[in-house]
Amino acid sequence: MRYATMIKSAVFLALLAAAGLLLGTVCKRVYQNNAVLFSPGRELLHLALWAFGAILLFAAAAGLVAALVRPLWLVILGFALTAAIIVVAWKISLVTVILGLVFIALAAIYARAVSRELDSRLDFSVRPLAEEQKTLLFVLALLVSVSFALGYAADARQRGYVIPPAYKQFTADLMLQAIKAQVGGALDLIPGMEAAMTAEFTRSLDQFWVEIEAKVKPYVPYIPVALAVLLFWILESLLGLVSWIPTLLLSMIFPLLSALGVTHTLSKTKEARRLTL
């Protein structure tokens, strides 16, 4: 490998590592701020934008590495080092290490498929990157989903709740607003009526939560798994709508790299073997 090629490969692998660091940081934020997912608002939107941005940026960086860096073992090594960075930036535990290994395996499958498809084509195209990207987005959505589930499980264990307090508060506020909207100006006719109604509503709702938690308690160990599956399904569905963004970025980056002289076109002739009479 030429010295210039080694430098370029190192730069692209460094970009992949930086994208992995961002993704690991986002997973840590999702882990620590899991409660915002139970109370839709500005904080949830902010966290969701960070998560989608990190995933799409990582997909673009992974596409650059898979398409340009050779040999293949160097690409896989880059993904392995990136997995270690993600785990360290997120949280070192048995579950995250296992997820890191799953990430390496699926990333290797992605890189190998992209490499084989590009080598078999007569002309370079970003299409193989778009076609194989589903494997990569799958594991990235899995990382974010599990980080949320782990954060929820740790928080529930530490604070001793079954149903998240943030969800209870969000539901109470929503229902109380609906009731007040239905009653309208009648609350102003009797002094203290609004306070009394609010207190009675709160008492009834607290009793309702007690009954619900009693029924749900036997299934508490399975709640994080169910939440992870639900969030994974949502992420996969939404990522399917925006999965074109990394491909679009790459379709603009590759010509720019060629114009700057970072990459160059190499024409090869292939020997064809055919069986004839």
C-alpha positions as CSV (number, residue, x, y, z in Angstrom):
1,M,0.0,0.0,0.0
2,R,1.4,3.4,-1.0
3,Y,2.1,6.0,1.7
4,A,-0.4,8.5,0.3
5,T,-3.1,5.7,0.2
6,M,-2.3,4.8,3.8
7,I,-2.7,8.4,4.9
8,K,-6.1,8.7,3.1
9,S,-7.3,5.5,4.5
10,A,-6.3,6.6,8.0
11,V,-8.3,9.9,7.5
12,F,-11.4,8.0,6.4
13,L,-11.1,5.6,9.3
14,A,-10.7,8.5,11.7
15,L,-13.9,10.0,10.3
16,L,-15.6,6.7,11.0
17,A,-14.3,6.7,14.5
18,A,-15.5,10.2,15.1
19,A,-19.0,9.3,13.9
20,G,-18.8,6.3,16.2
21,L,-17.9,8.6,19.1
22,L,-20.9,10.8,18.4
23,L,-23.2,7.7,18.2
24,G,-21.8,6.4,21.5
25,T,-22.4,9.8,23.1
26,V,-26.0,9.8,21.8
27,C,-26.6,6.3,23.2
28,K,-25.3,7.6,26.5
29,R,-27.7,10.5,26.4
30,V,-30.6,8.2,25.5
31,Y,-29.6,6.0,28.4
32,Q,-29.4,8.9,30.9
33,N,-32.5,10.8,29.6
34,N,-34.8,7.9,28.9
35,A,-37.7,9.6,30.8
36,V,-38.1,12.2,28.0
37,L,-39.5,9.5,25.8
38,F,-42.5,9.2,28.0
39,S,-43.3,12.9,27.9
40,P,-43.4,14.3,24.3
41,G,-42.0,17.8,24.1
42,R,-39.0,19.9,23.1
43,E,-36.5,17.7,24.9
44,L,-37.7,14.6,23.2
45,L,-37.6,16.3,19.8
46,H,-34.0,17.5,20.5
47,L,-32.9,14.0,21.6
48,A,-34.6,12.5,18.5
49,L,-32.8,14.9,16.2
50,W,-29.5,14.0,17.7
51,A,-30.2,10.3,17.5
52,F,-31.3,10.4,13.8
53,G,-28.4,12.8,12.9
54,A,-25.8,10.5,14.5
55,I,-27.3,7.4,12.8
56,L,-27.4,9.0,9.3
57,L,-23.9,10.6,9.7
58,F,-22.5,7.2,10.8
59,A,-24.1,5.5,7.8
60,A,-22.5,8.1,5.5
61,A,-19.1,7.7,7.1
62,A,-19.4,3.9,7.0
63,G,-20.3,4.1,3.3
64,L,-17.1,6.1,2.6
65,V,-15.0,3.6,4.4
66,A,-16.6,0.6,2.8
67,A,-16.4,2.0,-0.7
68,L,-12.8,3.5,-0.6
69,V,-10.7,1.8,2.0
70,R,-8.9,-1.4,1.0
71,P,-8.0,-4.2,1.8
72,L,-11.3,-5.5,3.4
73,W,-9.6,-6.6,6.6
74,L,-8.6,-3.0,7.3
75,V,-12.3,-1.9,6.9
76,I,-13.4,-4.6,9.3
77,L,-10.6,-3.6,11.7
78,G,-11.9,0.0,11.5
79,F,-15.4,-1.1,12.4
80,A,-14.1,-3.1,15.3
81,L,-12.2,-0.1,16.7
82,T,-15.3,2.0,16.2
83,A,-17.4,-0.5,18.1
84,A,-15.0,-0.2,21.0
85,I,-15.2,3.6,20.9
86,I,-19.0,3.4,20.9
87,V,-19.1,1.0,23.9
88,V,-16.6,3.2,25.9
89,A,-18.5,6.4,25.1
90,W,-21.8,4.8,26.0
91,K,-21.3,2.4,28.9
92,I,-19.1,-0.6,29.5
93,S,-21.2,-3.6,30.6
94,L,-21.8,-7.1,29.5
95,V,-24.8,-6.1,27.4
96,T,-23.0,-3.3,25.6
97,V,-20.0,-5.5,24.9
98,I,-22.3,-8.1,23.4
99,L,-23.9,-5.4,21.3
100,G,-20.5,-4.3,20.2
101,L,-19.7,-7.8,18.9
102,V,-23.1,-7.9,17.1
103,F,-22.2,-4.5,15.6
104,I,-18.8,-5.8,14.4
105,A,-20.4,-8.9,12.8
106,L,-23.1,-7.0,11.0
107,A,-20.8,-4.2,9.9
108,A,-18.4,-6.8,8.5
109,I,-21.3,-8.4,6.5
110,Y,-22.2,-4.9,5.3
111,A,-18.6,-4.1,4.3
112,R,-18.0,-7.4,2.5
113,A,-21.3,-7.1,0.6
114,V,-20.5,-3.6,-0.5
115,S,-16.9,-4.6,-1.5
116,R,-18.0,-7.6,-3.6
117,E,-20.8,-5.7,-5.3
118,L,-18.5,-2.8,-6.2
119,D,-15.8,-5.1,-7.5
120,S,-18.4,-6.9,-9.7
121,R,-19.7,-3.8,-11.3
122,L,-18.3,-2.3,-14.6
123,D,-18.6,1.2,-13.3
124,F,-18.6,2.8,-9.8
125,S,-22.0,3.5,-8.3
126,V,-23.4,4.4,-4.9
127,R,-26.3,1.9,-5.5
128,P,-24.6,-1.0,-3.7
129,L,-24.2,1.3,-0.6
130,A,-27.9,2.1,-0.7
131,E,-28.8,-1.6,-1.1
132,E,-26.7,-2.9,1.7
133,Q,-27.3,0.0,4.0
134,K,-30.3,-1.7,5.6
135,T,-28.0,-4.1,7.5
136,L,-26.1,-1.1,8.9
137,L,-29.2,0.9,9.9
138,F,-30.6,-2.2,11.6
139,V,-27.7,-2.5,14.0
140,L,-27.6,1.3,14.6
141,A,-31.3,1.4,15.5
142,L,-30.7,-1.6,17.8
143,L,-28.0,0.2,19.7
144,V,-30.2,3.3,20.3
145,S,-33.2,1.1,21.3
146,V,-31.2,-1.0,23.8
147,S,-29.6,2.1,25.3
148,F,-33.1,3.4,26.1
149,A,-34.2,0.0,27.5
150,L,-31.1,-0.3,29.7
151,G,-31.6,3.3,30.9
152,Y,-35.2,2.7,31.7
153,A,-34.4,-0.6,33.6
154,A,-31.6,1.1,35.7
155,D,-33.8,4.1,36.5
156,A,-36.8,1.9,37.4
157,R,-34.7,-0.3,39.6
158,Q,-33.1,2.7,41.4
159,R,-36.3,4.7,41.9
160,G,-38.5,1.6,42.5
161,Y,-41.4,2.4,40.0
162,V,-43.4,0.2,37.6
163,I,-44.9,2.9,35.4
164,P,-42.5,5.9,34.8
165,P,-43.5,9.0,36.8
166,A,-42.9,11.1,33.7
167,Y,-45.6,9.2,31.8
168,K,-48.0,9.5,34.7
169,Q,-47.5,13.2,34.9
170,F,-47.9,13.6,31.1
171,T,-51.1,11.6,31.1
172,A,-52.5,13.5,34.1
173,D,-51.8,16.8,32.6
174,L,-53.3,15.8,29.3
175,M,-56.5,14.4,30.9
176,L,-56.9,17.4,33.2
177,Q,-56.6,19.8,30.3
178,A,-59.3,17.8,28.4
179,I,-61.6,17.9,31.4
180,K,-61.2,21.6,31.9
181,A,-61.8,22.2,28.2
182,Q,-65.1,20.3,28.5
183,V,-66.3,22.0,31.6
184,G,-65.4,25.4,30.2
185,G,-66.2,28.5,32.3
186,A,-68.4,26.6,34.8
187,L,-65.4,26.3,37.1
188,D,-65.3,30.1,37.6
189,L,-68.9,30.2,38.9
190,I,-68.1,28.5,42.2
191,P,-65.1,29.6,44.2
192,G,-62.6,26.7,44.9
193,M,-64.4,24.4,42.5
194,E,-61.4,24.0,40.2
195,A,-59.0,23.2,43.1
196,A,-61.5,20.6,44.5
197,M,-62.0,19.0,41.1
198,T,-58.3,18.8,40.5
199,A,-57.7,17.2,43.9
200,E,-60.5,14.6,43.3
201,F,-59.2,13.9,39.8
202,T,-55.6,13.4,41.2
203,R,-56.8,11.1,43.9
204,S,-58.9,9.0,41.4
205,L,-56.0,8.8,39.0
206,D,-53.5,7.8,41.7
207,Q,-55.9,4.9,42.7
208,F,-56.1,4.0,39.0
209,W,-52.3,3.8,38.7
210,V,-52.1,1.7,41.9
211,E,-54.5,-0.9,40.3
212,I,-52.7,-0.9,37.0
213,E,-49.3,-1.3,38.6
214,A,-50.6,-4.3,40.7
215,K,-51.6,-6.0,37.5
216,V,-48.4,-5.2,35.6
217,K,-46.0,-6.0,38.4
218,P,-45.5,-9.7,37.6
219,Y,-44.4,-8.6,34.1
220,V,-41.9,-5.9,35.2
221,P,-38.8,-7.9,34.0
222,Y,-40.2,-7.9,30.5
223,I,-41.1,-4.2,30.3
224,P,-37.6,-3.0,29.2
225,V,-37.6,-5.7,26.4
226,A,-41.0,-4.6,25.2
227,L,-40.0,-1.0,25.2
228,A,-36.8,-1.8,23.3
229,V,-38.8,-3.7,20.7
230,L,-41.3,-0.9,20.4
231,L,-38.7,1.8,20.0
232,F,-36.7,-0.3,17.6
233,W,-39.8,-0.7,15.4
234,I,-40.4,3.0,15.5
235,L,-36.8,3.8,14.6
236,E,-36.7,1.3,11.8
237,S,-39.9,2.7,10.3
238,L,-38.7,6.3,10.5
239,L,-35.2,5.4,9.2
240,G,-36.8,3.7,6.2
241,L,-38.2,7.1,5.3
242,V,-34.9,9.0,5.5
243,S,-32.5,6.2,4.5
244,W,-31.9,8.1,1.2
245,I,-30.1,10.9,3.0
246,P,-26.7,9.1,3.5
247,T,-26.8,7.9,-0.1
248,L,-27.5,11.4,-1.3
249,L,-24.6,12.8,0.7
250,L,-22.3,10.1,-0.7
251,S,-23.4,10.8,-4.2
252,M,-22.2,14.4,-3.7
253,I,-19.1,13.6,-1.7
254,F,-17.6,11.1,-4.2
255,P,-17.4,13.6,-7.1
256,L,-16.0,16.2,-4.8
257,L,-13.3,13.8,-3.7
258,S,-12.5,13.1,-7.3
259,A,-12.4,16.8,-8.1
260,L,-10.0,17.5,-5.2
261,G,-7.7,14.6,-6.3
262,V,-8.3,12.5,-3.2
263,T,-9.7,9.7,-5.3
264,H,-9.0,8.7,-8.9
265,T,-10.6,6.4,-11.5
266,L,-8.8,3.2,-12.2
267,S,-9.8,1.2,-15.3
268,K,-9.3,-2.6,-15.1
269,T,-9.6,-5.3,-17.7
270,K,-11.1,-8.6,-16.7
271,E,-10.4,-12.0,-18.3
272,A,-13.6,-13.6,-19.3
273,R,-14.0,-17.4,-19.4
274,R,-16.8,-18.9,-21.5
275,L,-17.7,-22.4,-22.5
276,T,-18.3,-22.7,-26.3
277,L,-18.7,-25.3,-29.0
